[in-house]
């Protein structure tokens, strides 16, 4: 971690990261619905089913086993 971060700050950040509350991943798919169906069938924790967003993407979201948010998108 960067300079100027105290040991207390470092411990707090590491605790937040370990909970999965700080980190997120954005991925892309050429066939979002098929990707969603595959992950759901494998038991992935669904946060958001595929939806068309007003800004032109279609996306969905899952949580990984550590609790991190993973968004998958497909350009409209």
C-alpha positions as a printed Julia matrix, in Angstrom:
76×3 Matrix{Float64}:
   0.0     0.0     0.0
   1.08    3.56   -0.53
   3.17    5.83    1.62
   1.43    7.66    4.44
  -0.9     4.77    5.26
  -0.69    3.87    8.91
  -0.67    0.31   10.21
  -4.22    0.93   11.48
  -5.36    2.12    8.02
  -3.64   -0.86    6.39
  -5.39   -3.31    8.75
  -8.78   -1.67    8.1
  -8.3    -1.83    4.32
  -7.19   -5.45    4.4
 -10.26   -6.34    6.48
 -12.57   -4.64    3.96
 -10.84   -6.38    1.05
 -11.06   -9.77    2.81
 -14.83   -9.3     3.17
 -15.14   -8.71   -0.56
 -16.5    -5.21    0.01
 -13.77   -3.24   -1.74
 -12.96   -5.06   -4.94
 -14.97   -5.58   -8.1
 -14.33   -6.98  -11.55
 -15.88   -6.07  -14.9
 -15.74   -8.68  -17.65
 -17.13   -8.79  -21.19
 -18.98  -11.5   -23.07
 -20.06  -11.75  -26.69
 -23.16  -13.72  -25.56
 -24.2   -12.47  -22.14
 -27.34  -14.58  -21.85
 -25.44  -17.81  -22.55
 -22.68  -16.83  -20.11
 -25.26  -15.99  -17.45
 -27.11  -19.29  -17.96
 -23.86  -21.25  -17.73
 -22.72  -19.57  -14.5
 -26.16  -19.79  -12.92
 -26.36  -23.52  -13.77
 -23.0   -24.02  -12.08
 -24.36  -22.48   -8.86
 -22.83  -19.01   -9.01
 -24.48  -16.49   -6.65
 -26.63  -14.22   -8.84
 -26.76  -10.56   -7.82
 -28.45   -9.22  -10.96
 -29.95  -11.06  -13.92
 -29.14   -9.73  -17.42
 -30.69   -6.34  -18.04
 -30.41   -3.67  -20.74
 -28.86   -0.56  -19.22
 -29.83    2.94  -20.42
 -26.17    3.67  -21.28
 -26.09    1.03  -24.02
 -24.77   -2.11  -22.33
 -26.53   -5.28  -21.29
 -25.08   -6.64  -18.06
 -25.5    -8.98  -15.12
 -23.71   -9.48  -11.81
 -22.52  -12.33   -9.59
 -20.57  -12.67   -6.34
 -17.51  -14.86   -6.18
 -16.91  -17.16   -3.17
 -14.99  -14.36   -1.4
 -17.93  -11.98   -1.83
 -16.42   -9.84   -4.6
 -18.83   -8.37   -7.12
 -18.28   -9.53  -10.69
 -20.16   -7.72  -13.45
 -20.33   -9.15  -16.96
 -21.34   -6.94  -19.84
 -22.12   -7.11  -23.53
 -22.15   -4.07  -25.78
 -25.58   -3.29  -27.23
